[in-house]
């Protein structure tokens, strides 16, 4: 049996190359400070614009899908916090199509580490933390302004929702990356599920027609990242297909997405034959 201290040493040794790459990427982004500040400010504005879209809709209609403006703050905060942090972690997988076309992906196959782990740790976009900051601020305001029956259960539900939401959106990015081995120039198609899924997560799923409820509630279950937890926290019943009690199934939804992501990535990498360079 491996001693605990030995196991920790082995784990640290295994992650050391990835950590070194991440540190170099972080330092590289901070070299040109004016450019870095500009990018951070731009990401912050994007977060504000996205919030403004939701605010304008709910401010004018009053109530949409059984949710008012205060509930919309909670809905936006949960969904965008999860998506923005997932973007920070794995959003750079969007560059995979260009790596495939240019043949630069072949270099990763020469290294004795898993391909996906290399790609995930090959970069980290610090500017996207500004977008996450907007979402966290809105979420905090939403938790403050809504009448939530606070206790152990709501706190646990919020933590589970955020962690599972981040995992779910990360899985969508990995799934989209796996499909790029077949599509290559089909980023627009896969973006409709990643970024389109993020937009759908910000909407009350109760207003969707049944086909969209099935799509975003079960096939690509982004409704579990924000809408279902929101109605559970506010004590609302929710639609028949997405009742409030199902908010506790968010980890199951994340596991389902990762099952699809693992299959797409495995099939895609096996299909890949090299860049031909």
C-alpha positions as a LaTeX table, in Angstrom:
\begin{tabular}{lrrr}
\hline
Residue & $x$ (\AA) & $y$ (\AA) & $z$ (\AA) \\
\hline
Unk1 & 0.00 & 0.00 & 0.00 \\
Unk2 & 1.26 & 3.47 & $-0.91$ \\
Unk3 & 1.91 & 5.71 & 2.08 \\
Unk4 & $-0.20$ & 8.93 & 2.22 \\
Unk5 & 2.89 & 11.13 & 2.09 \\
Unk6 & 4.23 & 9.21 & $-0.91$ \\
Unk7 & 0.85 & 9.53 & $-2.65$ \\
Unk8 & 0.85 & 13.30 & $-2.12$ \\
Unk9 & 4.38 & 13.51 & $-3.50$ \\
Unk10 & 3.43 & 11.51 & $-6.59$ \\
Unk11 & 0.34 & 13.67 & $-7.15$ \\
Unk12 & 2.41 & 16.84 & $-6.81$ \\
Unk13 & 5.02 & 15.48 & $-9.22$ \\
Unk14 & 2.32 & 14.56 & $-11.73$ \\
Unk15 & 0.79 & 18.04 & $-11.68$ \\
Unk16 & 4.09 & 19.96 & $-11.65$ \\
Unk17 & 4.41 & 20.28 & $-15.47$ \\
Unk18 & 0.84 & 21.56 & $-15.77$ \\
Unk19 & 1.35 & 24.04 & $-12.96$ \\
Unk20 & 4.53 & 25.35 & $-14.58$ \\
Unk21 & 2.67 & 25.95 & $-17.87$ \\
Unk22 & $-0.18$ & 27.75 & $-16.10$ \\
Unk23 & 2.24 & 30.00 & $-14.23$ \\
Unk24 & 3.97 & 30.94 & $-17.47$ \\
Unk25 & 0.63 & 31.80 & $-19.09$ \\
Unk26 & $-0.40$ & 33.96 & $-16.14$ \\
Unk27 & 2.90 & 35.86 & $-16.20$ \\
Unk28 & 2.73 & 36.28 & $-19.98$ \\
Unk29 & $-0.69$ & 37.94 & $-19.77$ \\
Unk30 & 0.58 & 40.48 & $-17.26$ \\
Unk31 & 3.67 & 41.56 & $-19.22$ \\
Unk32 & 1.81 & 44.13 & $-21.32$ \\
Unk33 & $-0.13$ & 45.81 & $-18.55$ \\
Unk34 & $-2.10$ & 48.30 & $-20.65$ \\
Unk35 & $-3.29$ & 45.54 & $-22.96$ \\
Unk36 & $-4.16$ & 43.34 & $-19.97$ \\
Unk37 & $-6.14$ & 46.10 & $-18.25$ \\
Unk38 & $-7.97$ & 46.85 & $-21.50$ \\
Unk39 & $-8.93$ & 43.20 & $-21.94$ \\
Unk40 & $-10.13$ & 42.95 & $-18.33$ \\
Unk41 & $-12.22$ & 46.10 & $-18.74$ \\
Unk42 & $-13.69$ & 44.76 & $-22.00$ \\
Unk43 & $-14.67$ & 41.50 & $-20.32$ \\
Unk44 & $-16.24$ & 43.50 & $-17.49$ \\
Unk45 & $-18.30$ & 45.49 & $-20.01$ \\
Unk46 & $-19.45$ & 42.27 & $-21.69$ \\
Unk47 & $-20.72$ & 41.05 & $-18.33$ \\
Unk48 & $-22.54$ & 44.33 & $-17.76$ \\
Unk49 & $-24.14$ & 44.26 & $-21.21$ \\
Unk50 & $-25.38$ & 40.71 & $-20.67$ \\
Unk51 & $-26.87$ & 41.73 & $-17.34$ \\
Unk52 & $-28.41$ & 44.83 & $-18.93$ \\
Unk53 & $-30.24$ & 42.64 & $-21.45$ \\
Unk54 & $-31.85$ & 40.60 & $-18.67$ \\
Unk55 & $-32.58$ & 43.71 & $-16.58$ \\
Unk56 & $-34.33$ & 45.52 & $-19.44$ \\
Unk57 & $-36.55$ & 42.52 & $-20.20$ \\
Unk58 & $-37.67$ & 41.92 & $-16.62$ \\
Unk59 & $-37.89$ & 45.62 & $-15.76$ \\
Unk60 & $-40.36$ & 46.17 & $-18.60$ \\
Unk61 & $-42.52$ & 43.05 & $-18.34$ \\
Unk62 & $-42.54$ & 42.91 & $-14.53$ \\
Unk63 & $-42.98$ & 39.14 & $-14.34$ \\
Unk64 & $-41.79$ & 36.55 & $-16.83$ \\
Unk65 & $-42.32$ & 32.83 & $-16.40$ \\
Unk66 & $-43.36$ & 33.35 & $-12.79$ \\
Unk67 & $-40.15$ & 35.25 & $-11.93$ \\
Unk68 & $-39.89$ & 38.94 & $-11.08$ \\
Unk69 & $-36.89$ & 41.28 & $-11.31$ \\
Unk70 & $-35.41$ & 40.13 & $-8.01$ \\
Unk71 & $-35.67$ & 36.49 & $-9.03$ \\
Unk72 & $-34.05$ & 37.40 & $-12.35$ \\
Unk73 & $-31.01$ & 38.66 & $-10.43$ \\
Unk74 & $-30.67$ & 35.25 & $-8.79$ \\
Unk75 & $-31.22$ & 33.48 & $-12.11$ \\
Unk76 & $-28.59$ & 35.57 & $-13.89$ \\
Unk77 & $-26.11$ & 35.36 & $-11.02$ \\
Unk78 & $-26.21$ & 31.58 & $-10.77$ \\
Unk79 & $-26.04$ & 30.91 & $-14.49$ \\
Unk80 & $-23.40$ & 33.48 & $-15.39$ \\
Unk81 & $-21.15$ & 32.74 & $-12.42$ \\
Unk82 & $-21.01$ & 29.07 & $-13.41$ \\
Unk83 & $-20.50$ & 29.82 & $-17.10$ \\
Unk84 & $-17.89$ & 32.56 & $-16.60$ \\
Unk85 & $-15.79$ & 30.39 & $-14.27$ \\
Unk86 & $-16.07$ & 27.47 & $-16.68$ \\
Unk87 & $-14.81$ & 29.82 & $-19.40$ \\
Unk88 & $-11.80$ & 30.70 & $-17.26$ \\
Unk89 & $-10.99$ & 27.01 & $-16.78$ \\
Unk90 & $-11.64$ & 25.51 & $-20.22$ \\
Unk91 & $-12.95$ & 28.28 & $-22.49$ \\
Unk92 & $-9.69$ & 28.30 & $-24.47$ \\
Unk93 & $-10.67$ & 24.91 & $-25.94$ \\
Unk94 & $-12.45$ & 27.08 & $-28.52$ \\
Unk95 & $-9.05$ & 27.43 & $-30.23$ \\
Unk96 & $-8.87$ & 23.70 & $-30.97$ \\
Unk97 & $-10.14$ & 24.00 & $-34.59$ \\
Unk98 & $-7.28$ & 26.35 & $-35.52$ \\
Unk99 & $-4.79$ & 24.03 & $-33.80$ \\
Unk100 & $-6.11$ & 21.12 & $-35.86$ \\
Unk101 & $-5.89$ & 23.07 & $-39.13$ \\
Unk102 & $-2.38$ & 24.36 & $-38.42$ \\
Unk103 & $-1.11$ & 20.99 & $-37.20$ \\
Unk104 & 0.09 & 22.41 & $-33.88$ \\
Unk105 & $-2.03$ & 19.86 & $-32.03$ \\
Unk106 & 0.40 & 17.14 & $-33.10$ \\
Unk107 & 3.03 & 18.49 & $-30.69$ \\
Unk108 & 0.75 & 17.69 & $-27.76$ \\
Unk109 & 0.58 & 14.05 & $-28.82$ \\
Unk110 & 4.36 & 13.76 & $-28.43$ \\
Unk111 & 4.24 & 14.53 & $-24.72$ \\
Unk112 & 3.66 & 11.78 & $-22.11$ \\
Unk113 & 0.61 & 13.47 & $-20.58$ \\
Unk114 & $-3.09$ & 13.08 & $-21.38$ \\
Unk115 & $-4.10$ & 15.28 & $-24.31$ \\
Unk116 & $-7.13$ & 16.87 & $-22.64$ \\
Unk117 & $-5.18$ & 17.69 & $-19.46$ \\
Unk118 & $-2.49$ & 19.36 & $-21.57$ \\
Unk119 & $-4.99$ & 21.46 & $-23.50$ \\
Unk120 & $-6.92$ & 22.52 & $-20.40$ \\
Unk121 & $-3.74$ & 23.62 & $-18.62$ \\
Unk122 & $-2.14$ & 25.12 & $-21.74$ \\
Unk123 & $-3.76$ & 28.49 & $-21.09$ \\
Unk124 & $-5.92$ & 30.42 & $-18.65$ \\
Unk125 & $-7.75$ & 33.63 & $-19.50$ \\
Unk126 & $-7.52$ & 35.94 & $-16.50$ \\
Unk127 & $-9.58$ & 38.64 & $-18.21$ \\
Unk128 & $-12.65$ & 36.41 & $-18.02$ \\
Unk129 & $-12.52$ & 36.71 & $-14.24$ \\
Unk130 & $-13.91$ & 40.24 & $-14.73$ \\
Unk131 & $-17.04$ & 38.76 & $-16.31$ \\
Unk132 & $-17.30$ & 36.33 & $-13.41$ \\
Unk133 & $-16.99$ & 39.26 & $-10.99$ \\
Unk134 & $-20.09$ & 40.89 & $-12.51$ \\
Unk135 & $-22.02$ & 37.64 & $-12.12$ \\
Unk136 & $-20.91$ & 37.19 & $-8.50$ \\
Unk137 & $-21.97$ & 40.75 & $-7.65$ \\
Unk138 & $-25.39$ & 40.23 & $-9.24$ \\
Unk139 & $-25.74$ & 36.88 & $-7.45$ \\
Unk140 & $-24.94$ & 38.50 & $-4.11$ \\
Unk141 & $-27.57$ & 41.19 & $-4.72$ \\
Unk142 & $-30.07$ & 38.53 & $-5.78$ \\
Unk143 & $-29.50$ & 36.51 & $-2.60$ \\
Unk144 & $-29.95$ & 39.68 & $-0.55$ \\
Unk145 & $-33.10$ & 41.02 & $-2.26$ \\
Unk146 & $-35.04$ & 37.75 & $-2.48$ \\
Unk147 & $-37.07$ & 36.35 & 0.39 \\
Unk148 & $-35.22$ & 33.08 & 0.92 \\
Unk149 & $-35.98$ & 30.87 & 3.92 \\
Unk150 & $-32.36$ & 30.58 & 5.02 \\
Unk151 & $-31.06$ & 27.45 & 6.65 \\
Unk152 & $-28.59$ & 24.64 & 6.02 \\
Unk153 & $-30.50$ & 23.29 & 3.00 \\
Unk154 & $-30.46$ & 26.54 & 0.91 \\
Unk155 & $-26.75$ & 27.07 & 1.57 \\
Unk156 & $-25.94$ & 23.51 & 0.55 \\
Unk157 & $-28.13$ & 23.86 & $-2.54$ \\
Unk158 & $-26.35$ & 27.05 & $-3.63$ \\
Unk159 & $-22.92$ & 25.43 & $-3.23$ \\
Unk160 & $-24.00$ & 22.30 & $-5.09$ \\
Unk161 & $-25.58$ & 24.41 & $-7.84$ \\
Unk162 & $-22.47$ & 26.52 & $-8.41$ \\
Unk163 & $-20.03$ & 23.59 & $-8.38$ \\
Unk164 & $-22.26$ & 21.43 & $-10.56$ \\
Unk165 & $-23.00$ & 24.35 & $-12.89$ \\
Unk166 & $-19.29$ & 24.98 & $-13.44$ \\
Unk167 & $-18.74$ & 21.27 & $-14.07$ \\
Unk168 & $-21.70$ & 21.15 & $-16.47$ \\
Unk169 & $-20.51$ & 24.07 & $-18.58$ \\
Unk170 & $-16.95$ & 22.68 & $-18.57$ \\
Unk171 & $-18.41$ & 19.45 & $-19.90$ \\
Unk172 & $-20.18$ & 21.34 & $-22.69$ \\
Unk173 & $-16.88$ & 22.96 & $-23.73$ \\
Unk174 & $-15.14$ & 19.57 & $-23.75$ \\
Unk175 & $-18.01$ & 18.01 & $-25.72$ \\
Unk176 & $-17.82$ & 20.85 & $-28.27$ \\
Unk177 & $-14.05$ & 20.37 & $-28.53$ \\
Unk178 & $-14.47$ & 16.65 & $-29.16$ \\
Unk179 & $-16.88$ & 17.35 & $-32.02$ \\
Unk180 & $-14.33$ & 19.68 & $-33.64$ \\
Unk181 & $-12.24$ & 16.66 & $-34.67$ \\
Unk182 & $-15.06$ & 15.90 & $-37.11$ \\
Unk183 & $-16.42$ & 19.39 & $-37.87$ \\
Unk184 & $-13.16$ & 21.44 & $-37.79$ \\
Unk185 & $-14.89$ & 24.51 & $-39.25$ \\
Unk186 & $-18.10$ & 23.93 & $-37.33$ \\
Unk187 & $-17.36$ & 26.17 & $-34.35$ \\
Unk188 & $-20.56$ & 28.10 & $-35.03$ \\
Unk189 & $-22.57$ & 24.90 & $-34.59$ \\
Unk190 & $-20.93$ & 23.89 & $-31.33$ \\
Unk191 & $-21.05$ & 27.46 & $-30.01$ \\
Unk192 & $-24.82$ & 27.28 & $-30.32$ \\
Unk193 & $-24.74$ & 24.67 & $-27.54$ \\
Unk194 & $-22.04$ & 26.25 & $-25.35$ \\
Unk195 & $-22.72$ & 29.99 & $-25.59$ \\
Unk196 & $-26.31$ & 29.37 & $-26.66$ \\
Unk197 & $-26.68$ & 27.12 & $-23.63$ \\
Unk198 & $-25.40$ & 29.93 & $-21.44$ \\
Unk199 & $-28.03$ & 32.30 & $-22.88$ \\
Unk200 & $-30.77$ & 29.69 & $-22.36$ \\
Unk201 & $-29.65$ & 29.21 & $-18.76$ \\
Unk202 & $-30.35$ & 32.90 & $-18.07$ \\
Unk203 & $-34.01$ & 32.53 & $-19.12$ \\
Unk204 & $-36.90$ & 31.12 & $-17.10$ \\
Unk205 & $-37.40$ & 27.67 & $-18.63$ \\
Unk206 & $-41.12$ & 27.81 & $-17.88$ \\
Unk207 & $-41.61$ & 30.10 & $-20.90$ \\
Unk208 & $-40.01$ & 27.59 & $-23.29$ \\
Unk209 & $-42.23$ & 25.41 & $-25.45$ \\
Unk210 & $-42.11$ & 21.70 & $-24.63$ \\
Unk211 & $-39.42$ & 20.80 & $-27.22$ \\
Unk212 & $-37.07$ & 23.43 & $-25.75$ \\
Unk213 & $-37.86$ & 22.30 & $-22.21$ \\
Unk214 & $-36.80$ & 18.79 & $-23.22$ \\
Unk215 & $-33.68$ & 20.12 & $-24.96$ \\
Unk216 & $-32.43$ & 22.43 & $-22.21$ \\
Unk217 & $-33.86$ & 20.39 & $-19.36$ \\
Unk218 & $-32.67$ & 16.90 & $-20.30$ \\
Unk219 & $-30.56$ & 16.68 & $-23.48$ \\
Unk220 & $-28.41$ & 19.75 & $-22.68$ \\
Unk221 & $-29.61$ & 20.34 & $-19.11$ \\
Unk222 & $-28.54$ & 23.96 & $-18.61$ \\
Unk223 & $-31.86$ & 24.66 & $-16.86$ \\
Unk224 & $-30.37$ & 22.91 & $-13.83$ \\
Unk225 & $-27.55$ & 25.47 & $-13.56$ \\
Unk226 & $-29.86$ & 28.31 & $-12.52$ \\
Unk227 & $-33.59$ & 28.13 & $-13.25$ \\
Unk228 & $-34.49$ & 25.01 & $-11.27$ \\
Unk229 & $-32.33$ & 26.01 & $-8.25$ \\
Unk230 & $-33.85$ & 29.50 & $-8.38$ \\
Unk231 & $-37.44$ & 28.27 & $-8.10$ \\
Unk232 & $-36.35$ & 25.85 & $-5.36$ \\
Unk233 & $-34.70$ & 28.64 & $-3.35$ \\
Unk234 & $-37.78$ & 30.88 & $-3.77$ \\
Unk235 & $-40.26$ & 28.13 & $-2.94$ \\
Unk236 & $-41.95$ & 28.19 & $-6.35$ \\
Unk237 & $-43.47$ & 25.01 & $-7.83$ \\
Unk238 & $-42.03$ & 25.21 & $-11.34$ \\
Unk239 & $-43.36$ & 23.57 & $-14.52$ \\
Unk240 & $-44.37$ & 19.91 & $-14.69$ \\
Unk241 & $-41.19$ & 18.77 & $-16.45$ \\
Unk242 & $-38.88$ & 20.73 & $-14.14$ \\
Unk243 & $-40.29$ & 20.69 & $-10.59$ \\
Unk244 & $-38.48$ & 22.57 & $-7.82$ \\
Unk245 & $-37.33$ & 19.40 & $-6.00$ \\
Unk246 & $-35.27$ & 18.40 & $-9.05$ \\
Unk247 & $-32.79$ & 21.18 & $-8.19$ \\
Unk248 & $-31.00$ & 18.57 & $-6.06$ \\
Unk249 & $-30.37$ & 16.57 & $-9.24$ \\
Unk250 & $-27.99$ & 19.20 & $-10.67$ \\
Unk251 & $-24.95$ & 16.94 & $-10.04$ \\
Unk252 & $-26.71$ & 14.22 & $-12.03$ \\
Unk253 & $-27.21$ & 16.68 & $-14.90$ \\
Unk254 & $-23.50$ & 17.58 & $-14.77$ \\
Unk255 & $-22.56$ & 13.88 & $-14.76$ \\
Unk256 & $-24.77$ & 13.32 & $-17.82$ \\
Unk257 & $-23.04$ & 16.13 & $-19.72$ \\
Unk258 & $-19.62$ & 14.76 & $-18.79$ \\
Unk259 & $-20.68$ & 11.31 & $-19.99$ \\
Unk260 & $-21.46$ & 12.88 & $-23.37$ \\
Unk261 & $-18.24$ & 14.91 & $-23.25$ \\
Unk262 & $-16.10$ & 11.85 & $-22.48$ \\
Unk263 & $-17.68$ & 9.94 & $-25.35$ \\
Unk264 & $-17.29$ & 12.84 & $-27.80$ \\
Unk265 & $-13.67$ & 13.43 & $-26.77$ \\
Unk266 & $-12.72$ & 9.74 & $-26.93$ \\
Unk267 & $-14.33$ & 9.22 & $-30.34$ \\
Unk268 & $-12.90$ & 12.49 & $-31.66$ \\
Unk269 & $-9.31$ & 11.83 & $-30.57$ \\
Unk270 & $-9.45$ & 8.33 & $-32.02$ \\
Unk271 & $-10.71$ & 9.78 & $-35.28$ \\
Unk272 & $-7.87$ & 12.33 & $-35.45$ \\
Unk273 & $-5.10$ & 11.28 & $-37.85$ \\
Unk274 & $-2.79$ & 14.30 & $-37.58$ \\
Unk275 & $-2.47$ & 17.69 & $-39.22$ \\
Unk276 & $-0.55$ & 16.36 & $-42.19$ \\
Unk277 & 2.29 & 18.84 & $-41.67$ \\
\hline
\end{tabular}
